[in-house]
């Protein structure tokens, strides 16, 4: 799994922000205005962002 092999740390200040060793990140948090979870990601390529959002979806559905 992408997060297990590259995880640097997890910041729990505003949801769960998974910081990766390469500077990419994924954030899962509750919406402040709607009853739902939101996932955000930043990476060096669209493929990496897609992989991070897929990992977020897998974590949410566990």
Secondary structure as UniProt FT lines:
FT   HELIX           2..6
FT   STRAND          7..11
FT   TURN            13..14
FT   STRAND          16..20
FT   TURN            21..22
FT   STRAND          25..30
FT   STRAND          37..42
FT   HELIX           46..60
//
